[in-house]
Amino acid sequence: MNPNPLAPTFMEGLVSFGLPLAVLCVVIYSVLRFAVWSPRNGPSLDHVRNHAYWTGVIAWALSSLGSAGRAGLYNFAQPNAHNSPWSVTPWPSLLGPVLAIIAVHAIGQATWPAPKSAKRVAALEFRRVRDYVPTALGWTTLAIFLATAAVIPFVAMAGGFEAVNAPVPGAVGAWTTGRIDGGPLALALSLALALLGTGTILVMRLVASRRSLANLSAEQNKTLRIIGMNRLLRVSATVASGLAAVAGNYLIQPVPGSDIDSFVNWLGLVNMAVLVTMFFWKPPALEPAPNDPDYRGIFGLSRTAESGLGNVLAASRFSGTTYVLLAPTAVIGALLGYALRFWLGSMGPFLTPFVLMPLAYLWLEVVMRRNYTTAATPRTPLRHAIPWPLYAAFAISAVGLLLAVLHARHVSITGGRNTWDGLDTPAAMYLIPCALALAILLSGAAALRFALARPPLTDAPRVLDEALRRRSLFRIARTITGGWYATLGMVLIMMPLAPLPSAASFEMRTWGTLCLVVGVLLAIYPIRKLTPADFGLDAAELAPHGASPSQR
């Protein structure tokens, strides 16, 4: 007889957890092997890039620990939870993402195609794992694993407390959530971290020991292994920090009846910083070999053309370094919004980054104007500066935000509420979104105006100056549009919906979440890369350095 009727048996766990994971692995294998990697005339460099890229994307998409956010916590409606802590520990939510990312990366390394030729070239080379691990990323990942391991003993020593049906009278905090003893959760976190570390090491060995691709040079094969290590370590570090955030949320939970008014999961904030850092920690580029007919240099240019461009090429490279500034700007904006939470409420940490990001683009334009332009140089008008779909997307967000704000104003007047989101005035539910949307629009308008008024680049072709200006304008416009979609999403999510039916409430919050996701995706939407045509070069200048006339 099972002493704990709420705990799943071994077969129940195997059927409900192992079978979906096996099906998921088969699906991922099929996608990578037959959709992403399907060369007909032999493997090409684009197929190699796509295979490596989609391996990382799929693993990143399956790495979320969001469903384990309340691990070890329970409500009063779960009366037996305190006496049966194993049933409250979300084993699938903690172990599922770990096994998924290890399986995806292992499948990605195992699905490189075998050589089709009957003749194979033997290669005797001794490969070590550390030869392909980026030094800074490797030490950072190790530090995150050790920090997470240091947090788990505190979870094991933490005691539990029972949930209550209603807030304790006279207490400052209205806390009712209970907490189990930390032993079961510490065991689950330890097992997840151990599986993550062991799986990461095994996949790293697989990356180093798998056969080299015959169509790539030795340097390209080395770069491909470094790319695999980079994406594996980034997602592993993110999941490891996520496990620490789960532990932090458990440890910080206040006892019912305590005088704590609010709390902050600092490990959760660290996890967000790790997530943003790892997202922008790009792997090296897999470039064509110098002796390949398709060699074009960093911007698709020959070495002769690159040496002749000089300062213009430096300006072009500088325009592509925005990601270095955006990540710290977004983090600073979130911290600033949190500091202003008594005036902006919960919207501050989510929307303040959209106010500062256009100012970051404005600063980049100031640097470019100072270093790469000549004052008082006449500028030709720019036609079709921003693509029309972005105008349409902004118009849709503006109409939706207007309707949502009008509805929020109606609710604030007729709802009979005295507070909203911890603020004393219910009018804040529509005044704060309007203020933040206006701030996003003003900062974006200032950046747009400066980018349009910037003098042309010194000694640069007109087509290149227009391409760089369009890139800047597109970045600023996508940030404004994304900020307005995020504002609309926050209004829909936080709007009081008590008079509405539960189905309408759920649908409103679903649309709000969708708008918030669209806003974030718009803010990071990639732009078109520069091509040789953007530099105003003809076909003769695009040939590799030292190519023969027949190759030209």
N, C-alpha and C positions, 0 to 999 in steps of 0.2 A: 504493500500500500504506500502510495506517495505521501510523505508527511506534509508536504506543502501542495495543496490542490491547485494553487494559482500558478505554480512554477511549471513551465513546459517540460515534457519528457524529452528524451534524446531523439526519438523518432519524430516527434512534433517539431522540434527545432531543425532537424535535418530536412524535413519536407518543406517547412515554411521558409527556411533560410538558405539551405544548400542548393535546392532545386532551382530557385530563381537566379542564384548566383551562377550556376552552371549554364543556364539558358542565356544569361547576360554575356558570359564569356563566349559562347558560340556565336551570338549576334555580333559582338565586337570583332571576333575573328573574321566573320563573313564580311563585315563592312571594310575592315582594313585590307583583307586579302583580295576581295573581288570588286570593291567600289573605289577605294582610295588607290590601291595598287593594282593596276590592270594594264600594264604595258603590252602592246601588241608587237611592236618592232624592237623589242629589247628595252631594258630599263633606261630612263632618262633622268636628268638631274631634277626636273620638276616633279617627277613621280617620287623621287627620294625625299625631296623637301615636303611634299604633301603627306607622305606616309609618316614622317617624323612629327610633322605639325599636328596631324589629327590624332596621333597617339597621345600627345600631350593634352590636347583639347578634351578628348573623351575622359582621360584620367582626371583632369581638373573638374569636369562637370560632375563626376561621381564622388568627389572628395568632401562633400558637405557633411558637417556634423550638426546641422541645425536641429534635426529631430532628437538629438541627445542633449539639448540645451538644459532641460529640467531633470537631468539624471540625478537620482537620489532624493528627489523632492516629490511630495504627494499632497493631495487635497483631502479635506475632511470626508469627501464622498468615497474615499477608499479606506474603509474601516480596518481592514486587515493588513494594510501596507506596513504599519510600524512593526508588526509581529512577523511579517514575511518579507524582509528587505530584498530577498533575491528576486521577487516578482516585480519590484519597482526599478531594478537595475536594467536599463535598456541595452541588453546585449547586442541585438541586431544593429541598433543605431550606432553603437560604438565600434563594433567589429566590421560591419558592412562596408563603410568607406575605406577602411584599411585594406581589406581583402580585395576590394574592387580596384583600387589604384595599383596595387601590386600585380593583380591579374592582368590589367590593361597594359601596363608597361612590359610585363613578361611576354604577353601575346604580341605586342608591337615589335619586340626584338626577335621573336620567333617567326614572324611572318615576312621577313625579307626573302625575296624569291631566290631559289637555287639557280646556279648557272645553267643556261640552256645549251651551251656548247658541250660537245662530247669531250673536248680537250680542256683541261683545267691547268692553271699555272700554280705550281706549288710555291707557298710563301712560308719561310721559316722566320718567325718573328716572336720575340718574347714580350708579351703584353701584360702589364700590371695595372691594377685598378686605379692606383693613385696617379698614373700617368695621364688619365683622362678626367680626373676630378678637378674642377676649378678650385683653386686654393681658397679664395675668400668665401665662396659658396659652401665648400666642404666644412670649413671651420664654423661658419654661421649655423649650418644645419646641426653639427655636433653640439654646439652650445645650446641650441633650442631643445634638442633631445635631452641633454643633461639637466636643463632647467625644468623641463616637464617631469623628469624622473625625481627631481628634488621636491616637487610639489606633492606628489602622490603620497609620501609618508604622512603628511599633514591630514590628508583625506582619511587615511587608515586610522589615525588617532582621534578623529572627530567623532563626537557623540551625536545621537539623534534626539529629536523631540517630536512630540505628537502634534498633529494639526488640530485646529479648533474650528468650530462651526461659524463663529462670528468674532470680530475684533474684540480684544479684551477691553472692558470699560475703563476709561481713565488713561489708557496708554496713548502715547503720542503716535506711534506707528500702528497702522491697521493691518498687521500681518496675521495671516491665518494658515499659511502653508507649513506643513510638517516636513521633517527630514529623517531619513533612516540612518542607522549606524554606518560609519564610513567604510567598514571592512569590505562588504560586497562590491561597493563602487570602486574602492581602491584596487581590488583584484581585477575588476573589469578594465579599469584604466591601465593597469600594469600589463595585462594580457594584450590589450590593443597596442600599447607602446612597444612591447616586446615583438609582437608580430610585425609591426611597422618597421622597426629597426632591422629585424632579421630578413624580412622580405626585401627591404631596400638594399641590404648588403648582397643578397643573392642575385637580385636583378642587376646590381652594379657589376658583379662578377660575370653575369651573362652578357652585359654590354661589352665588357673587355674581351671576353673569350669567343664571342660568336665570330663566324667567318666574315672576312672582308668582302665587300661587293666588288665583283670583278670589273665592272665598268667605271669604277672610281679610282683615282690615284691614291697613293699612300697618304698624302696630306689630306685629301678629301675624306677618306675613311677615318682618319684620326679626328677630324672636325665633326664628323657624323657621330662618333662615339662621345665626344665632348657634349654635343647637343643632347644626346640621350641622357647622359649624366646630369646635365643642367636641369632638364625638365623633371627628371625623377626626384632629384634632391629638392627642388623648389616645392613640389606638391607634397613631398614627405615632411618637409619642415613646416608647411602650412597646417597639415593634419596634426602634427605633433603639438604645435602651439594651440590648435583647436582643442586637443585633449586637456591641455593646461587650462584653457578657458572654461571647459566643462567643470573641471575641479574647482576653479575659482568661483563659479556661480554656486556650487554646492557649499563651499566654505563660507561665503559671504551672506548666505541666507539668514535673515534675522529671526530670532525666537519670537513666537507670538506673545504679545504683551510687553515687548521691549520698547524702550524710549527712542529707538532709532527711527528718524523720519525718512531717510532715504539711504541708499547704498550704491556704490560703484564697483563693478567687477573690473578691477584694474588688469587682471590677466586677460579679460576679454578685450580691453583696449589694446593691450600688447598684441593679442592675436590679430586684431584689425591692422595694426601697423605691420606685422609680419606678412599678412595677406597682401597688403598694398605693395610692400617691398618686393615680395616674390613675384607678384604679377608683372612688375616692371623690370625684373632682373632678366634681361634678354639673353638668349644663348648666342654664340657666334654664328655668323652667316655662312652658309655652305655655298661658296663661290665656285665658279668654273675654274679649272686649272689654267695657268697662263699659256700652256701650249694647246688649249682647246680652241677650235675655230670660233666658239661663241664667247670668248673672253672679252669683257667690256670694262673692267675696272669697277670702281665703287658706284658710279652712276651710269654704267653702261658705256663708258668712254674708253678709248684707247689711252695708253700711257702718254703718247705724244700729245693728244688732245688735253689730257689732264694737266700736263706741264705747261701748256700754253694758256690755260684759263686763270691760273694763279689765284688772285684775290676773289674772283667771282666764284670759284669752286669752294673757297673757304666760307663765303657767305651762304652758299647752298648747303654746305654741311652744317653750318650753325643753325639754319632754319629747321633742320631735322633733329635737333636736340631738345625739343620741347618736353619730351617725356621725363627728362632729368629734373625739370623744374616743377612739373605738374603734380607728381606724387607728394613732395613735401608741401606744396601749396594746398592740396586737398586735405592733408593731415592737419596742417595749421588751421585751415578753415573749420574742420570738424571740432578741434579743440577750442577755437574761438566761439563757435556756436554753443558748445557745452558751457563755456564760461558765461555766456549771455542767456542761459536757459531761463533765468528768472524774468527776462523780458521777451524772449522769443519762444519759450516753451520747448517742447520736444522737436519742433521743426528746425531749430537752430543748428544742431550738429549735422543734419542731413542737407540743408539748403545753403548754409553759409559757404561751403566750398565752391558752389556755383557762382557766388559773388566774387570770390578771390581769383578764380581761374582766369577770367578775362583780363584781370589786372596783371597776371603772370604773362599772358600773351602781349599785353601792352608793354611790359618791361622788355620782353624780347625784341619788340619792334623798336624800342628806344635804343637798345644796344646795336641793332642792325643799322639804324639811321646814323648813329654816331661813328661807327667803325667802317661801314661799307658804302656810304652814300656821300654825295657832294651837295652842299646847301645851294639853294637857289637854282637848281637844275629843273628845267621844265618837265612836267610829267604828262604823259599822254593819257586820255581818259580810258578807263577800263570798262569794257562791255561784258555783260553776263558774268559779273564778279562772283555771284553766289548761285548755285544751281536751283532751278525752280522747285524741285521736291522739298528742299529745305524751307523755302517760303511757305509751301503748302503745309508742311509739318508744324511750322510755327503758328500759322493761322488756326489750325485745328487745336493746338494747345491753348491759344489765346481764347478761342470760343469756349472750349471746355472749362478753362479756369474762370472765365467770366460767369458762366452758368453755375459753377460750383460755389463761387464766392457769393453770388446772389442768394443761392439756397442757404448757405451758411449764415448770411445776414438774417434771412427769414427765420431760421431756427433759433438764432440768438435773441430775436425779439419776441417770438411766440413760444419758445420752449420753456420759459419759466426757470431758467438756470441762472445761478449766481456766480458760478465759476466755470472755467474751462481749462483743461490741461494744467491744473494747479495755479492758474492765474485768476485774479479777483474779478475780472470783467469778462462776461461772455462775448463781448464784441471782439475780443482778441481772436476768435476763431475765423474771422474774415479780415481783420485789420492786419494781423501778422502776415498772412499769405500775401496780401496786397503789398505790404512794405517790402517783403523779401523779393517778390517778383519785380517790383520797381527797381530795387537795388541791383538785381541781376541784369535788368534791361539797361540801366544807366552805366554800369561798369562795362557791359558789352558794347554799348554805343560809343563810349569813349575809346575803347580799343579799336572798334571798326573805323572810327573817324581818324585815328592816328595812323592806322595801317593804310587807309586810302590816301592820306595826305603825305605819306612818306616819300621823299624824293627817290628817283630811280637809282639803282645800283651803279656805282662808278664803273665805266668801261664794260658794262654787261649788255648782252643782246636784249633787245626789247622783249622777245618771247620769254626769256628766262626771268626778267623782272616781273612780267605779268604772271608767270607761273608761280613764283614765290609769293607775290601779293595775293593771288587767288587762294593759295594754300593757307596763308594767315587769315584771310577773311572767312574761309570755310571753317577753320578751327574755332574762331570766335563765334560765328553764327551757330555752329552745332552746339557749343557750350550754352549759349543763350536759350536755344530751343530745348536742349536737354534739361536745363534748369527750370523752365516753365512746365515741362512735363512732370518733373519731380515735385514741383510745387503743387500741381494739380493732384498728383498721387497722394501727397501728404494730406491735402484737404479732404479728399475722399476717405482716406483711412481713418482720420481723426475726427471726422464729423459726427456729432451725436446722432444716433439713429434709433433711439428708443421708440419713437412713435411709429417707425416703419416695421413691417413684418420681418421675421428672422431671415427669410429668404432674400428679401430686398437688402437687408443689412449685410448679409454675406456677399451678395452680388456687388454692392457698393465697395466693399473693402477689396474684393477681387479685382475690380477695375482700378482701384487706387494702387494696388500692388503692381498691376500690369503697367500703369503709367509711370510708376517709380522705376521699374526695370527698364522701360523704354528710355527714360531720361538718362539713366546711367549709361546705357548702350550708346545713345546719341553722343554723349560727352566724350566717349573714347572711340568713336567710329573712325576707322583708319582713313587716311587720305591717299590720293594717288601718288605713287612714287615718281620721282623725276626720271625722265628718259633722255637719251641723246638729242632728240628733237627739241627738248626744252632749252638746250644750250645753243640752238641755232647752228648745229654742225651738219655738214653734208655727209654723204655715205663714205667718202674717201677718208674722213677723219674718224670713222667708226671702226676701221679695220684694226686688228691687233698690231702692237708695236713690232716691227720687223717682219710683217707679213709680205708675202710676195705679191706681185701685181695680179696673179691669177686668183689669189685668195681675196684680194680687194674687190 
